Amino acid sequence: MSTNGRRVVIGIAALAAFAFQSTSWADEAPDVVAPHAVVAGKTIGEWTAEWWRAAVGAVDFPFPANGDGPGALGDVGGPVFFAVASPGPGATTYTYEVPRGEYVLLPLYTYAWLSQHRTDPCSTFLCARALADRFTRVATPLSVRVDGASVRWLFAHYEATPRTFFATAPVDGWWAGGDPTFAGLWFGAASGYWLMLEPLRPGTHVLSIAVKAPYTSVCPRGATSCDIPLPGRPELATTRLVLNVP
């Protein structure tokens, strides 16, 4: 991680969906919103920017691993519930209480590059977006089951922030970690594979998710530090996401 820019990568997953025969999203998973759709006045790509804004602005760490319970996102107000899945390699279980009538947005795998100053490396929208895509496109095997039903065509669920987004990190939050130099306004771009779920029926819903993707970064030519990272070796992350709707 460069002191001039911050990158955050989390993932969950979906199925290697190249060659299945359905032509209708509803044929496979009626609770999954079609890619790039407009939900409550925003595209899914715009909602991913809101998700990242909430994550950077959280006080508590939003991406606990190893079954430590859900992080600081969730019901942030509004029509979309922000869930987290597979924050890193290994197996994770999260349980959320989802208000009735809310959509659910969750990343299958996502990468964000944020900067504080226009003079920072890769601080333009085009560079930040290209860097995020460099990591996102390495994710290959993706699989998701919603209440036992497979979700197909998951690579079609690529979403990206359509423009530079801004987020404010509080000094006492996880992002700044008490360091004033990391607090304040950040800006950048993100991309990834995301699912938006329709408001779920009352009851308990279980998502089984797996992804193999880069959760670490490396430097070109074996250097020990660099301003612009490259994707590290892909690693497997699995998530059991339990959504309880009253």
N, C-alpha and C positions, 0 to 999 in steps of 0.2 A: 504494500500500500504506500503510495507516494504521499508525502506531506503536502504536496500541491494539489492533490486530487484524491478523492476517495472512491473506491469501487466496492460494491456490495453485490454478492451473488447468492441467491437462494434458489432452490428448485423443488419441484415435485414432478410427477410425471404422468405420462400417458403412453399410448401404445404405438409401436412402430407401424404407422397406419398408411402404408403405401397402396395396398392392393385389396381392398375390400369392396364389396359390390353394392353397397347402399348409395343412393343418391339423395337421401333425405336425412337431415339431422334428427328429425323426430323418429325415424325408423330405429335409431340406435339408442338414444338417450333423451327421452322427452323433457328431462329437467335441464338440459344443457342449451344455453342460448347460442345461436349461430355465430361464427366468428365475425368480428368487425361490426356487430350490430349496434344500434343505438338503444341505450337503456336509460330511462328517466332523463332524457335530454342530452346525454353524453355518449360518445362512442366508447367501446370497451377500451380502446387505446387511451382515451382521455381519463377513463376510470383508473387505469393502471398508474397514471401520474398522480391521481388523488391517493391511491394506495401507498405509493412511495413517499408522498408528502406526509402522510400520517405516520409512516414508519420512521422517517428521519426525525419527525417532531415528537416521537414517543419518549417518555422518561424511562420506563422499564424496557429491557432488551426484548425486542419483538420476536426474536427467532431462537428460542431455547431449543436445544437438541436433546436427544437421548431420553425422550419421554418425560421431560420436566414440566409438561403442561403448556397450554397456549400462551403466547406472549401478550404484548401490550396493544395489539390491534383488536379486531372484533367489531363490536357495535360502536362505531365512531359517530353515529348520527346520520340521518339521511336514508335513502332507499336501498343502499348497498352495504352489505356486511363484508368486512375485510378479513379473510382467513389467511393463515400461513400454513405452508406445508414444506416438507423435507428441507430444513434449513442447511443441511450438510450431509456428508456421507454417513451411512449407517441407517438404523431403523428408528423411527420417531412415531409416537402416537400423540395426537392432539384431540381434545374434546372441547367443543364450543356449544354455548347456549345461544341459538340464533333466534332473534325475534320473528314472530310470524309475519309473513308478508314481505320480507326483505329478500332481495337478490343476494347471492353469495359470490364474491370474486376471490379467486385464489390463483397463485402462480404455480404452474407446473415446473417451470424453470425461468428465472429472470436474472438479469444483470443490469446494474446501474453504474454510470460513471458521473460523479458530481465534482464540481469545482467551486472555489470561493472567489476567484479573481479571474478576470478576462486574460491576464497574462499567464495563468497556469497552463501546464501542458494539456493539450486536447480539450480545451475549454469551449470550443465552438460546438454548436449543435451537431453539425455534420460529423465532426471527429468523434464526439461522445457517442453518437448513435452508431457509427461504424464500429467503434470499439465494443459497444454492447452486443452488436450483431456478431462480432467475431467470436465471442463466448457462446452466445445463444445457438449459433449454427453448429457448434460441436456436439450439442445434445442430440443423441441419435435414438437409442431404444427408449421409448416412452410408453407407459401403459397406465390406464385408469379404469377402475370399475366403480360404478355408482350403484349401491344397493345390489351388487352382484352382476349388473349389466355392463358390458364393455362399452367404452366410449371410443368411437372410431374417428379416423381422419384428424388425429390430434395435431399433426404438423400444420394443418390449416389454421390452428388456433394461435398462430404467431400474431402477437400484438406489440406495438411500439408506441411510445409517447410521440404524438404528432408534432410537437414543438418543444422547445426548451421549457422545462418546468422548474419551479422554485420551491424550496423547502426551508423552513427555519428550524435549526437545531438548538434546543435549550441547553444552557451550560450544564445543568444538572441531569441531562438526559444521557442515554446510552451512547449516542453518536459522539457528543463532545467529551463525555466522561469526566466532567469537571474542569476541562481545559478550556479557558476562554478563547484560545486561538482557533478552536474547532467549533465554537458556538456561533450562532447567527445565520445569515442567509447563505444557502448553497444553491447551485443550479446545474442542470445537466440533462441527460437523456437516459432512457432505459428501453430494453426490449426483452422479449421472452415468449414463452408459451403459457397461455392463461386460459382458465375456464371461468365463465360466468354462468351460474346456475339460476334458473327460475326460482321464484319463491317456493319453498318446499312445503309439502304437506306436513301437518302435525305428526310428531313421532320422532324416532331415531333413524338417521340416515348415515350410512358408512361408505366412505370412499377409500379404496385401496389403490395406492399410487406408487409408481416406481419410475426412476429416471437414472440414466447414466450420463453424467455431464461433468464439466470442469468446475470444481469448487476451490481450486487454488490457481495461482498464476505463476508464471516464470518470466525470466528476462531473456531477450534475444542473445544468442551466442554465449549462453551460459553465464552472463554477467550476474553479479549478486544484487544489484539494484538498478532500477530503471524508472523512467517517468511513464512509459507506456508499456503495460504488461501484455503477455501472450497467455492464452489458455493453458492451464496445466493438464495433467493426465486426468481423463474422465474417471469418475468414481460413482459407485452405485449408491443411491439414496432411496429408501422406501418409507412410505408414510401410511399410517392408518388414521384417517380423519373422521371423527365422530361428530355429527351435527345433530343436536337435540333441538327440536322445534316444539314449543308448547301448543 
